[in-house]
């Protein structure tokens, strides 16, 4: 490849990363929008804490279904059409969320929004892996997916600047218009990255996931995704409300959510660079131990500065770990089933994103204090650290990933 051709290829890859970053940003905005809208949405719709937990989890239930179906479909029809359809879907149903006037319609709108999220996510992961050099894989995935905390921070910033006058429906209207505006951009700028079809390739997803020594790695990466997302989505959906329930004004709840998301951007980029350089085993294991410590410390934090600092630490660690895992998962599987493999990891792992808000809702409904909610979730970080160490060992024996493809050493 000539120098000019190489520069053109890098510009093209950079443009793809930017487009996918914007998709991730609008997803992050909508997910965080539920948390920042909750303090005014809940009383208007008359939701109790358990109903708020189910409403927060409805999008994640849809995401599980969408991820499993979207990854499978994209390996057969191509990444681009599935990604475009998914982005259009979550834009339309975010608008439907803004028009909800009852608990039942809110649940349906959030579930359908999640279907769009789910269809997009495994395809974003597969595109990132397929356009990046192996030695830059985690950094590329992180650069793309740090759009999610950027979008989340934007939602929190809008809520903080607008104050109590902000109409919660306006938050979701903005979250619906933005992805719909991205659809023409995707049509014209996003290339098709699906590998050329191989008539001799084994198309069995079951064998790709569990055959040839990959069963242990598959189960472990699913478990790591699940535990990470229990913590992440509990925080995304409940952090502002839990801070308010500690006796602080809503503005400080929104500020904690901003700190969580902004630090998540930094954590994503830094963890991606670190795992590319040193391997993902020890950096991710240590990140999970730090996450457990931060969540436990939040249980006793009372001053605004302590809450902001610990929220930032939690966001830095949980998002840095999560987006690095996005680079690990697809490389465990054959190229022609990469999106489906990633979709299964996202889909099964997203059970954690369902359980996280539900755990918080049920604990609060049972009378648990905000501090007890934070403390109850801390062990998930310690369990994830143990799983990561086991995954690094299992990945070394996978005939697809091998010792070097995912670079677990470190």
C-alpha positions as a Markdown table, in Angstrom:
| # | Residue | x | y | z |
|---|---|---|---|---|
| 1 | Unk | 0.0 | 0.0 | 0.0 |
| 2 | Unk | 1.3 | 3.4 | -0.9 |
| 3 | Unk | 1.7 | 6.2 | 1.6 |
| 4 | Unk | -1.2 | 8.1 | 0.0 |
| 5 | Unk | -3.4 | 5.0 | 0.0 |
| 6 | Unk | -2.6 | 4.3 | 3.6 |
| 7 | Unk | -3.5 | 7.9 | 4.6 |
| 8 | Unk | -6.8 | 7.6 | 2.7 |
| 9 | Unk | -7.5 | 4.3 | 4.5 |
| 10 | Unk | -6.8 | 5.9 | 7.9 |
| 11 | Unk | -9.1 | 8.8 | 7.1 |
| 12 | Unk | -11.8 | 6.4 | 6.0 |
| 13 | Unk | -11.5 | 4.4 | 9.2 |
| 14 | Unk | -11.5 | 7.6 | 11.2 |
| 15 | Unk | -14.7 | 8.7 | 9.6 |
| 16 | Unk | -16.3 | 5.4 | 10.4 |
| 17 | Unk | -15.3 | 5.7 | 14.0 |
| 18 | Unk | -16.7 | 9.2 | 14.1 |
| 19 | Unk | -20.1 | 8.0 | 12.7 |
| 20 | Unk | -20.2 | 5.1 | 15.1 |
| 21 | Unk | -19.2 | 7.4 | 18.0 |
| 22 | Unk | -22.3 | 9.6 | 17.2 |
| 23 | Unk | -24.5 | 6.5 | 17.2 |
| 24 | Unk | -23.1 | 5.5 | 20.6 |
| 25 | Unk | -23.6 | 9.0 | 21.8 |
| 26 | Unk | -27.3 | 9.1 | 21.0 |
| 27 | Unk | -27.7 | 5.7 | 22.7 |
| 28 | Unk | -25.9 | 6.9 | 25.8 |
| 29 | Unk | -28.0 | 10.0 | 25.8 |
| 30 | Unk | -31.3 | 8.1 | 25.8 |
| 31 | Unk | -30.1 | 5.6 | 28.4 |
| 32 | Unk | -29.0 | 8.3 | 30.8 |
| 33 | Unk | -32.1 | 10.4 | 29.9 |
| 34 | Unk | -34.3 | 7.9 | 31.8 |
| 35 | Unk | -32.2 | 8.5 | 35.0 |
| 36 | Unk | -32.2 | 12.3 | 34.7 |
| 37 | Unk | -35.9 | 12.4 | 33.8 |
| 38 | Unk | -36.9 | 10.2 | 36.6 |
| 39 | Unk | -37.2 | 12.8 | 39.4 |
| 40 | Unk | -40.0 | 14.6 | 37.5 |
| 41 | Unk | -41.3 | 11.8 | 35.4 |
| 42 | Unk | -42.0 | 9.4 | 38.3 |
| 43 | Unk | -44.4 | 11.8 | 40.2 |
| 44 | Unk | -46.2 | 12.9 | 37.0 |
| 45 | Unk | -46.9 | 9.3 | 35.9 |
| 46 | Unk | -47.5 | 8.1 | 39.5 |
| 47 | Unk | -44.8 | 5.4 | 39.5 |
| 48 | Unk | -43.7 | 3.6 | 42.7 |
| 49 | Unk | -40.1 | 2.5 | 43.1 |
| 50 | Unk | -40.7 | -1.0 | 41.7 |
| 51 | Unk | -42.5 | 0.4 | 38.6 |
| 52 | Unk | -39.6 | 2.8 | 38.1 |
| 53 | Unk | -37.2 | -0.2 | 38.2 |
| 54 | Unk | -39.3 | -2.1 | 35.6 |
| 55 | Unk | -39.5 | 1.0 | 33.4 |
| 56 | Unk | -35.8 | 1.4 | 33.6 |
| 57 | Unk | -35.2 | -2.2 | 32.7 |
| 58 | Unk | -37.8 | -2.4 | 29.9 |
| 59 | Unk | -35.3 | -0.9 | 27.4 |
| 60 | Unk | -32.7 | -3.4 | 28.5 |
| 61 | Unk | -35.1 | -6.3 | 28.0 |
| 62 | Unk | -35.7 | -5.1 | 24.4 |
| 63 | Unk | -31.9 | -4.7 | 24.0 |
| 64 | Unk | -31.3 | -8.4 | 24.8 |
| 65 | Unk | -33.8 | -9.4 | 22.1 |
| 66 | Unk | -32.4 | -6.9 | 19.6 |
| 67 | Unk | -28.8 | -7.8 | 20.2 |
| 68 | Unk | -29.3 | -11.5 | 19.7 |
| 69 | Unk | -31.4 | -10.9 | 16.5 |
| 70 | Unk | -29.3 | -8.0 | 15.2 |
| 71 | Unk | -26.0 | -9.8 | 15.4 |
| 72 | Unk | -27.4 | -12.9 | 13.7 |
| 73 | Unk | -29.1 | -11.0 | 11.0 |
| 74 | Unk | -26.1 | -8.7 | 10.2 |
| 75 | Unk | -23.8 | -11.7 | 9.6 |
| 76 | Unk | -26.2 | -12.8 | 6.9 |
| 77 | Unk | -27.4 | -9.5 | 5.4 |
| 78 | Unk | -24.6 | -7.1 | 6.2 |
| 79 | Unk | -23.8 | -4.7 | 9.1 |
| 80 | Unk | -25.0 | -1.5 | 7.3 |
| 81 | Unk | -28.7 | -2.2 | 6.7 |
| 82 | Unk | -29.2 | -3.6 | 10.2 |
| 83 | Unk | -27.4 | -0.7 | 11.8 |
| 84 | Unk | -29.5 | 1.9 | 9.8 |
| 85 | Unk | -32.7 | 0.2 | 10.7 |
| 86 | Unk | -31.7 | -0.1 | 14.4 |
| 87 | Unk | -30.8 | 3.6 | 14.7 |
| 88 | Unk | -34.1 | 4.6 | 13.0 |
| 89 | Unk | -36.0 | 2.4 | 15.4 |
| 90 | Unk | -34.6 | 3.7 | 18.6 |
| 91 | Unk | -35.1 | 7.3 | 17.4 |
| 92 | Unk | -38.8 | 6.7 | 16.7 |
| 93 | Unk | -39.4 | 4.9 | 19.9 |
| 94 | Unk | -37.6 | 7.5 | 22.0 |
| 95 | Unk | -40.1 | 9.9 | 20.6 |
| 96 | Unk | -42.8 | 7.5 | 21.7 |
| 97 | Unk | -41.4 | 7.6 | 25.2 |
| 98 | Unk | -41.9 | 11.3 | 25.2 |
| 99 | Unk | -45.6 | 10.8 | 24.3 |
| 100 | Unk | -46.2 | 8.2 | 27.0 |
| 101 | Unk | -49.0 | 9.1 | 29.5 |
| 102 | Unk | -49.2 | 5.9 | 31.5 |
| 103 | Unk | -47.0 | 3.2 | 33.0 |
| 104 | Unk | -48.1 | 0.7 | 30.4 |
| 105 | Unk | -47.3 | 2.9 | 27.4 |
| 106 | Unk | -44.0 | 3.9 | 29.0 |
| 107 | Unk | -43.0 | 0.2 | 29.3 |
| 108 | Unk | -43.9 | -0.5 | 25.7 |
| 109 | Unk | -42.0 | 2.5 | 24.4 |
| 110 | Unk | -38.9 | 1.7 | 26.4 |
| 111 | Unk | -39.0 | -1.9 | 25.3 |
| 112 | Unk | -39.2 | -1.0 | 21.6 |
| 113 | Unk | -36.4 | 1.6 | 22.1 |
| 114 | Unk | -34.3 | -1.2 | 23.5 |
| 115 | Unk | -34.9 | -3.3 | 20.4 |
| 116 | Unk | -33.2 | -0.6 | 18.4 |
| 117 | Unk | -30.3 | -0.3 | 20.9 |
| 118 | Unk | -29.7 | -4.0 | 20.7 |
| 119 | Unk | -29.7 | -4.2 | 17.0 |
| 120 | Unk | -27.1 | -1.5 | 16.8 |
| 121 | Unk | -24.6 | -2.6 | 19.5 |
| 122 | Unk | -23.2 | -5.8 | 18.1 |
| 123 | Unk | -22.8 | -4.2 | 14.7 |
| 124 | Unk | -20.9 | -1.3 | 16.2 |
| 125 | Unk | -18.6 | -3.7 | 17.9 |
| 126 | Unk | -18.0 | -5.8 | 14.7 |
| 127 | Unk | -17.4 | -2.7 | 12.6 |
| 128 | Unk | -14.8 | -1.4 | 15.2 |
| 129 | Unk | -13.0 | -4.8 | 15.2 |
| 130 | Unk | -13.0 | -5.1 | 11.4 |
| 131 | Unk | -11.6 | -1.6 | 10.6 |
| 132 | Unk | -8.9 | -1.6 | 13.3 |
| 133 | Unk | -5.4 | -3.0 | 13.4 |
| 134 | Unk | -5.1 | -5.8 | 15.9 |
| 135 | Unk | -2.7 | -3.7 | 18.0 |
| 136 | Unk | -5.2 | -0.9 | 18.2 |
| 137 | Unk | -8.4 | -2.9 | 18.6 |
| 138 | Unk | -9.2 | -2.0 | 22.2 |
| 139 | Unk | -8.4 | 1.7 | 21.6 |
| 140 | Unk | -10.6 | 1.8 | 18.5 |
| 141 | Unk | -13.5 | 0.2 | 20.2 |
| 142 | Unk | -13.1 | 2.5 | 23.2 |
| 143 | Unk | -12.9 | 5.6 | 21.0 |
| 144 | Unk | -16.2 | 4.5 | 19.4 |
| 145 | Unk | -18.1 | 3.6 | 22.5 |
| 146 | Unk | -16.9 | 6.5 | 24.6 |
| 147 | Unk | -19.7 | 8.3 | 22.7 |
| 148 | Unk | -22.1 | 6.6 | 25.2 |
| 149 | Unk | -20.8 | 8.5 | 28.3 |
| 150 | Unk | -20.5 | 11.7 | 26.2 |
| 151 | Unk | -24.2 | 11.3 | 25.3 |
| 152 | Unk | -25.0 | 10.5 | 29.0 |
| 153 | Unk | -23.1 | 13.5 | 30.2 |
| 154 | Unk | -25.0 | 15.7 | 27.7 |
| 155 | Unk | -28.3 | 14.5 | 29.1 |
| 156 | Unk | -27.2 | 15.2 | 32.6 |
| 157 | Unk | -25.8 | 18.6 | 31.7 |
| 158 | Unk | -29.1 | 19.6 | 30.0 |
| 159 | Unk | -31.0 | 18.6 | 33.1 |
| 160 | Unk | -28.6 | 20.4 | 35.5 |
| 161 | Unk | -28.6 | 23.7 | 33.4 |
| 162 | Unk | -32.4 | 23.7 | 32.9 |
| 163 | Unk | -33.2 | 23.1 | 36.6 |
| 164 | Unk | -36.7 | 22.2 | 37.8 |
| 165 | Unk | -38.3 | 24.0 | 34.9 |
| 166 | Unk | -37.2 | 21.3 | 32.4 |
| 167 | Unk | -40.1 | 19.2 | 31.1 |
| 168 | Unk | -39.0 | 15.6 | 31.1 |
| 169 | Unk | -40.7 | 14.9 | 27.8 |
| 170 | Unk | -38.4 | 17.4 | 26.1 |
| 171 | Unk | -35.4 | 15.2 | 27.1 |
| 172 | Unk | -36.8 | 12.2 | 25.2 |
| 173 | Unk | -37.9 | 14.4 | 22.2 |
| 174 | Unk | -34.3 | 15.5 | 21.7 |
| 175 | Unk | -33.1 | 11.9 | 22.1 |
| 176 | Unk | -35.5 | 10.8 | 19.3 |
| 177 | Unk | -34.7 | 13.6 | 16.8 |
| 178 | Unk | -30.9 | 13.1 | 17.1 |
| 179 | Unk | -30.7 | 9.4 | 15.9 |
| 180 | Unk | -33.2 | 10.1 | 13.1 |
| 181 | Unk | -31.0 | 12.9 | 11.9 |
| 182 | Unk | -28.1 | 10.4 | 11.7 |
| 183 | Unk | -29.8 | 8.0 | 9.4 |
| 184 | Unk | -29.0 | 9.9 | 6.1 |
| 185 | Unk | -25.4 | 10.2 | 7.3 |
| 186 | Unk | -25.2 | 6.4 | 7.8 |
| 187 | Unk | -26.7 | 5.8 | 4.4 |
| 188 | Unk | -24.1 | 7.8 | 2.6 |
| 189 | Unk | -20.9 | 7.4 | 4.7 |
| 190 | Unk | -21.0 | 4.0 | 6.4 |
| 191 | Unk | -19.2 | 1.2 | 4.4 |
| 192 | Unk | -20.2 | -2.4 | 4.5 |
| 193 | Unk | -17.6 | -4.2 | 6.6 |
| 194 | Unk | -19.0 | -7.8 | 6.5 |
| 195 | Unk | -16.3 | -10.3 | 5.6 |
| 196 | Unk | -16.7 | -11.9 | 2.1 |
| 197 | Unk | -19.0 | -15.0 | 2.4 |
| 198 | Unk | -17.3 | -18.4 | 2.5 |
| 199 | Unk | -19.4 | -21.2 | 1.2 |
| 200 | Unk | -17.3 | -23.7 | 3.1 |
| 201 | Unk | -17.5 | -21.9 | 6.5 |
| 202 | Unk | -19.4 | -23.5 | 9.4 |
| 203 | Unk | -22.5 | -21.3 | 9.9 |
| 204 | Unk | -23.5 | -23.0 | 13.2 |
| 205 | Unk | -23.7 | -20.3 | 15.9 |
| 206 | Unk | -23.8 | -23.0 | 18.6 |
| 207 | Unk | -20.5 | -24.6 | 17.4 |
| 208 | Unk | -19.0 | -21.1 | 17.1 |
| 209 | Unk | -19.9 | -20.3 | 20.7 |
| 210 | Unk | -19.2 | -23.6 | 22.4 |
| 211 | Unk | -17.2 | -25.8 | 20.0 |
| 212 | Unk | -13.4 | -26.2 | 19.6 |
| 213 | Unk | -12.6 | -25.3 | 23.2 |
| 214 | Unk | -14.6 | -22.0 | 23.2 |
| 215 | Unk | -17.3 | -23.0 | 25.7 |
| 216 | Unk | -15.5 | -21.8 | 28.8 |
| 217 | Unk | -14.4 | -18.5 | 27.3 |
| 218 | Unk | -18.0 | -17.9 | 26.0 |
| 219 | Unk | -19.6 | -18.5 | 29.4 |
| 220 | Unk | -17.0 | -16.4 | 31.2 |
| 221 | Unk | -17.2 | -13.4 | 28.9 |
| 222 | Unk | -21.0 | -13.5 | 29.2 |
| 223 | Unk | -20.7 | -13.5 | 33.0 |
| 224 | Unk | -18.2 | -10.6 | 32.9 |
| 225 | Unk | -20.5 | -8.6 | 30.7 |
| 226 | Unk | -23.5 | -9.4 | 33.0 |
| 227 | Unk | -21.8 | -8.3 | 36.2 |
| 228 | Unk | -20.4 | -5.2 | 34.7 |
| 229 | Unk | -23.7 | -4.1 | 33.4 |
| 230 | Unk | -25.5 | -4.7 | 36.7 |
| 231 | Unk | -23.3 | -2.0 | 38.2 |
| 232 | Unk | -23.3 | 0.3 | 35.1 |
| 233 | Unk | -27.0 | 0.4 | 34.6 |
| 234 | Unk | -27.9 | 0.6 | 38.2 |
| 235 | Unk | -25.8 | 3.8 | 38.3 |
| 236 | Unk | -27.1 | 5.1 | 35.0 |
| 237 | Unk | -30.7 | 4.7 | 36.0 |
| 238 | Unk | -30.6 | 5.4 | 39.7 |
| 239 | Unk | -27.6 | 7.5 | 40.6 |
| 240 | Unk | -29.4 | 10.9 | 40.4 |
| 241 | Unk | -32.3 | 9.6 | 42.4 |
| 242 | Unk | -30.2 | 7.9 | 45.1 |
| 243 | Unk | -28.2 | 11.1 | 45.5 |
| 244 | Unk | -31.5 | 13.1 | 46.0 |
| 245 | Unk | -32.7 | 10.4 | 48.4 |
| 246 | Unk | -29.6 | 11.0 | 50.5 |
| 247 | Unk | -31.0 | 14.5 | 51.1 |
| 248 | Unk | -29.3 | 16.5 | 48.3 |
| 249 | Unk | -31.1 | 18.7 | 45.8 |
| 250 | Unk | -31.7 | 17.3 | 42.2 |
| 251 | Unk | -29.0 | 19.6 | 40.8 |
| 252 | Unk | -26.4 | 17.6 | 42.8 |
| 253 | Unk | -27.9 | 14.3 | 41.6 |
| 254 | Unk | -27.5 | 15.5 | 38.0 |
| 255 | Unk | -23.9 | 16.7 | 38.8 |
| 256 | Unk | -23.1 | 13.2 | 40.1 |
| 257 | Unk | -24.4 | 11.7 | 36.8 |
| 258 | Unk | -22.3 | 14.2 | 34.8 |
| 259 | Unk | -19.2 | 13.2 | 36.8 |
| 260 | Unk | -19.9 | 9.5 | 36.3 |
| 261 | Unk | -20.2 | 9.9 | 32.5 |
| 262 | Unk | -17.4 | 12.4 | 31.9 |
| 263 | Unk | -15.0 | 10.3 | 33.9 |
| 264 | Unk | -16.3 | 7.3 | 31.9 |
| 265 | Unk | -15.0 | 8.9 | 28.7 |
| 266 | Unk | -11.5 | 9.3 | 30.2 |
| 267 | Unk | -11.6 | 5.8 | 31.6 |
| 268 | Unk | -12.7 | 4.3 | 28.2 |
| 269 | Unk | -9.9 | 5.9 | 26.3 |
| 270 | Unk | -7.2 | 5.3 | 28.9 |
| 271 | Unk | -8.2 | 1.6 | 29.5 |
| 272 | Unk | -8.3 | 1.0 | 25.8 |
| 273 | Unk | -4.8 | 2.3 | 25.4 |
| 274 | Unk | -3.6 | 0.4 | 28.5 |
| 275 | Unk | -5.1 | -2.9 | 27.4 |
| 276 | Unk | -3.6 | -2.6 | 23.9 |
| 277 | Unk | -0.2 | -2.0 | 25.4 |
| 278 | Unk | -0.1 | -4.4 | 28.4 |
| 279 | Unk | -2.9 | -6.9 | 27.7 |
| 280 | Unk | -6.4 | -6.9 | 29.3 |
| 281 | Unk | -6.1 | -9.5 | 32.2 |
| 282 | Unk | -4.5 | -7.5 | 35.0 |
| 283 | Unk | -5.7 | -4.0 | 34.1 |
| 284 | Unk | -9.3 | -5.1 | 33.9 |
| 285 | Unk | -9.1 | -7.3 | 37.0 |
| 286 | Unk | -7.7 | -4.4 | 39.0 |
| 287 | Unk | -10.3 | -2.0 | 37.5 |
| 288 | Unk | -13.0 | -4.3 | 38.9 |
| 289 | Unk | -11.5 | -4.4 | 42.4 |
| 290 | Unk | -11.3 | -0.5 | 42.3 |
| 291 | Unk | -15.0 | -0.4 | 41.1 |
| 292 | Unk | -16.1 | -2.5 | 44.1 |
| 293 | Unk | -14.2 | -0.2 | 46.4 |
| 294 | Unk | -15.7 | 3.0 | 44.9 |
| 295 | Unk | -19.3 | 1.6 | 45.2 |
| 296 | Unk | -18.8 | 0.6 | 48.8 |
| 297 | Unk | -17.3 | 4.1 | 49.6 |
| 298 | Unk | -20.4 | 5.7 | 47.9 |
| 299 | Unk | -22.5 | 4.0 | 50.6 |
| 300 | Unk | -21.0 | 6.3 | 53.3 |
| 301 | Unk | -20.4 | 9.4 | 51.2 |
| 302 | Unk | -22.5 | 12.4 | 52.4 |
| 303 | Unk | -20.7 | 15.5 | 51.2 |
| 304 | Unk | -21.3 | 16.7 | 47.6 |
| 305 | Unk | -17.5 | 16.6 | 46.8 |
| 306 | Unk | -17.2 | 13.0 | 48.1 |
| 307 | Unk | -20.2 | 11.9 | 46.1 |
| 308 | Unk | -18.9 | 13.6 | 42.9 |
| 309 | Unk | -15.4 | 12.2 | 43.3 |
| 310 | Unk | -16.6 | 8.6 | 44.0 |
| 311 | Unk | -19.2 | 8.8 | 41.2 |
| 312 | Unk | -16.4 | 9.9 | 38.8 |
| 313 | Unk | -14.2 | 7.0 | 40.0 |
| 314 | Unk | -17.0 | 4.5 | 39.5 |
| 315 | Unk | -17.7 | 5.8 | 36.0 |
| 316 | Unk | -14.0 | 5.8 | 35.0 |
| 317 | Unk | -13.6 | 2.2 | 36.1 |
| 318 | Unk | -16.9 | 0.6 | 35.0 |
| 319 | Unk | -17.0 | 2.1 | 31.6 |
| 320 | Unk | -13.3 | 1.6 | 31.0 |
| 321 | Unk | -13.7 | -2.1 | 31.8 |
| 322 | Unk | -16.9 | -2.5 | 29.8 |
| 323 | Unk | -15.7 | -0.9 | 26.6 |
| 324 | Unk | -12.4 | -2.9 | 26.8 |
| 325 | Unk | -14.5 | -6.1 | 27.1 |
| 326 | Unk | -16.2 | -5.1 | 23.8 |
| 327 | Unk | -12.9 | -5.5 | 22.1 |
| 328 | Unk | -12.3 | -8.9 | 23.7 |
| 329 | Unk | -15.6 | -10.6 | 22.9 |
| 330 | Unk | -15.7 | -10.6 | 19.1 |
| 331 | Unk | -12.2 | -11.8 | 18.7 |
| 332 | Unk | -13.1 | -15.1 | 20.5 |
| 333 | Unk | -15.1 | -16.2 | 17.4 |
| 334 | Unk | -14.7 | -16.9 | 13.7 |
| 335 | Unk | -14.8 | -13.8 | 11.5 |
| 336 | Unk | -18.0 | -14.8 | 9.6 |
| 337 | Unk | -19.9 | -15.1 | 12.9 |
| 338 | Unk | -18.2 | -12.2 | 14.7 |
| 339 | Unk | -21.3 | -10.0 | 14.9 |
| 340 | Unk | -23.4 | -13.0 | 16.1 |
| 341 | Unk | -20.9 | -13.9 | 18.7 |
| 342 | Unk | -20.6 | -10.3 | 19.9 |
| 343 | Unk | -24.4 | -10.0 | 19.8 |
| 344 | Unk | -24.8 | -13.1 | 22.1 |
| 345 | Unk | -22.3 | -11.6 | 24.5 |
| 346 | Unk | -24.1 | -8.2 | 24.5 |
| 347 | Unk | -27.5 | -9.9 | 24.7 |
| 348 | Unk | -26.8 | -12.4 | 27.5 |
| 349 | Unk | -24.7 | -9.8 | 29.3 |
| 350 | Unk | -27.5 | -7.3 | 29.1 |
| 351 | Unk | -29.4 | -9.4 | 31.6 |
| 352 | Unk | -27.2 | -7.5 | 34.0 |
| 353 | Unk | -28.6 | -4.2 | 32.7 |
| 354 | Unk | -32.1 | -5.5 | 33.4 |
| 355 | Unk | -31.2 | -6.8 | 36.9 |
| 356 | Unk | -29.3 | -3.6 | 37.9 |
| 357 | Unk | -32.3 | -1.2 | 37.9 |
| 358 | Unk | -34.6 | -3.9 | 39.2 |
| 359 | Unk | -32.3 | -4.6 | 42.2 |
| 360 | Unk | -32.2 | -0.9 | 43.1 |
| 361 | Unk | -36.0 | -0.6 | 42.7 |
| 362 | Unk | -36.8 | -3.7 | 44.8 |
| 363 | Unk | -34.3 | -2.7 | 47.5 |
| 364 | Unk | -35.7 | 0.8 | 47.8 |
| 365 | Unk | -39.2 | -0.6 | 47.8 |
| 366 | Unk | -38.3 | -2.9 | 50.7 |
| 367 | Unk | -37.0 | 0.1 | 52.7 |
| 368 | Unk | -33.2 | 0.0 | 51.9 |
| 369 | Unk | -31.4 | 3.3 | 52.2 |
| 370 | Unk | -29.4 | 4.7 | 49.2 |
| 371 | Unk | -26.2 | 3.7 | 51.0 |
| 372 | Unk | -27.4 | 0.1 | 51.4 |
| 373 | Unk | -28.2 | 0.0 | 47.7 |
| 374 | Unk | -24.6 | 1.0 | 46.8 |
| 375 | Unk | -23.1 | -1.4 | 49.3 |
| 376 | Unk | -25.2 | -4.3 | 48.0 |
| 377 | Unk | -23.9 | -3.9 | 44.5 |
| 378 | Unk | -20.2 | -3.7 | 45.4 |
| 379 | Unk | -19.5 | -7.5 | 45.4 |
| 380 | Unk | -20.4 | -7.6 | 41.7 |
| 381 | Unk | -17.0 | -5.9 | 41.0 |
| 382 | Unk | -15.1 | -8.4 | 43.1 |
| 383 | Unk | -16.8 | -11.3 | 41.3 |
| 384 | Unk | -16.0 | -9.7 | 37.9 |
| 385 | Unk | -12.3 | -9.5 | 38.8 |
| 386 | Unk | -12.2 | -13.2 | 39.5 |
| 387 | Unk | -14.0 | -14.0 | 36.3 |
| 388 | Unk | -11.6 | -11.9 | 34.2 |
| 389 | Unk | -8.6 | -13.8 | 35.5 |
| 390 | Unk | -10.4 | -17.1 | 34.6 |
| 391 | Unk | -11.3 | -15.7 | 31.1 |
| 392 | Unk | -7.7 | -14.8 | 30.4 |
| 393 | Unk | -6.8 | -18.4 | 31.0 |
| 394 | Unk | -9.7 | -19.8 | 28.9 |
| 395 | Unk | -8.9 | -17.4 | 26.0 |
| 396 | Unk | -5.4 | -18.8 | 25.7 |
| 397 | Unk | -6.7 | -22.2 | 24.7 |
| 398 | Unk | -9.3 | -20.9 | 22.2 |
| 399 | Unk | -8.3 | -21.9 | 18.6 |
| 400 | Unk | -9.7 | -18.7 | 17.2 |
| 401 | Unk | -8.3 | -16.2 | 19.7 |
| 402 | Unk | -5.1 | -17.8 | 20.6 |
| 403 | Unk | -2.6 | -16.4 | 23.1 |
| 404 | Unk | -2.0 | -13.2 | 21.1 |
| 405 | Unk | -5.2 | -12.2 | 19.3 |
| 406 | Unk | -6.9 | -10.8 | 22.4 |
| 407 | Unk | -3.6 | -10.2 | 24.2 |
| 408 | Unk | -4.8 | -11.3 | 27.6 |
| 409 | Unk | -1.3 | -11.3 | 29.1 |
| 410 | Unk | -0.3 | -8.4 | 31.3 |
